Amino acid sequence: MHRPEAAAAYEQARPRFELAEAVRARREELGWSQRQLAERAGMTQPGIARFEAGGTTPTLPLLERLATALGLTLTVSLGPSGRRSA
């Protein structure tokens, strides 16, 4: 990550991977397969697999469906980025 553009791309993708990890961890905690989660969330198993791999940018309605299926509440927050402007 010594190149600024690589670091920027990583930071841009980080929220997707964090969401994917949270969904995967909860699914596994419940002992569900990707197919079981897909059925409960009205998705396909390949769609769940892509999501868990961080390969998609989820919409809020999709996140709401996943949260509901997993017995969770979706909470969205905004905060300071920690970046300084010139």
Residue pairs with C-beta under 8 A, 6 or more apart in sequence:
1 7
1 10
13 54
16 54
16 56
16 57
16 58
17 54
19 58
19 63
20 51
20 52
20 53
20 54
23 37
23 51
23 52
23 66
23 70
24 52
26 70
26 72
27 34
27 37
27 52
27 70
30 70
30 71
32 40
33 45
34 45
34 48
34 49
34 52
35 45
35 48
37 43
37 48
37 66
37 69
37 70
38 44
38 45
38 47
38 48
40 69
41 48
41 65
41 66
41 68
41 69
42 65
43 62
43 65
47 56
50 56
51 58
51 62
51 66
58 66
60 74
60 76
63 74
64 74
67 73
67 74
